[in-house]
């Protein structure tokens, strides 16, 4: 393709980021498949609760449910 250098750089960065993200997703999936279903749930909640907290709307819901989740997991979630 005959793209200006700046766009070539952006496309290259996007592809590298996307591939890295895909690799991380594959690694997480493989890891979760190796552990018990109950542990899968706890690990998933802890991982994704960090992401959810960064979103203003989801964070409000998470804060309301945090204690309930902590009790169900028998683990205090403090993020």
Buried (B, 14 or more C-beta within 10 A) or exposed (E): EEEEEEEEEEEEEEEEEEEEEEEEEEEEEEEBEEEEEEEBBBBEBBEEBEEBBEEEEBBEEBEEBBEEBBEEBEEEBEE
